[in-house]
Amino acid sequence: SIPTNKTMIRKDWNDQIFRTTKEKDDAIVNKILDCNKAGQPLLVFTATINKSEHNSNLLSKKKINHTVLNAKTHEKEADIIADAGKKGSVIITTSISGRGVDIKLGGKNSDISIKNEIKSLGGLFVIGTERMESRRVDNQARGRSGRQGDEGNSIFFVSLEDDLMRIFGSDSMNSILEKLGLKDGESIDHPWINKALERAQQKVEARNFDIRKTLI
């Protein structure tokens, strides 16, 4: 384990779990609206190109200016993502675009006053629109924010209708939510749910490992 160059002060919020995709989508759009009104830069992570376009449509309906990066325009992507820390920036991306590009608060050519303004807004906010199949990919998404001791935030939104939860999640998840008294339209964050999410991801990781092992 190698210590970070500067102390990491990013705030990783608990996952927000919803029953349905519709409820989750509404919550994501509301969160983006709130941050965008203040000018806080946003990086929105999606699992697939189709889902990046779905989220883009949701933002277009609310007339939120944004850019979609989904590895279709890879020449420009490194440039665009390097500027993701600009005030008011909203970028929807998949986990493969812009890897290895450092995002500077205020944008790649910003001066110290612009950088400090973005810091005062909370830095870059990373929003995950679902849990990915691997915890490593989730951590890579979070790690775009709060680099080199900068301020930053990250949060994941999850629904029981997400692929990961539907295929690998616990069958008892719904009954857990009922026991916790979750009503329609509400979200919940609870250690039980986070454990169930982690178990689902471990199942996928183990399955992928077996596939690689068999292939070799």
Secondary structure by P-SEA (a helix, b strand, c coil): ccccccccccccccbbbbccaaaaaaaaaaaaaaaaaabbbbbbbbccaaaaaaaaaaaaaacccccccccccccaaaaaaaaccccbbbbbbccccccccccccccccccaaaaaaaaaaccbbbbbccccccaaaaaaaaaccccccccbbbbbbbcccccccccccccaaaaaaaaacccccbbbbcaaaaaaaaaaaaaaaaaaaaaaaaac
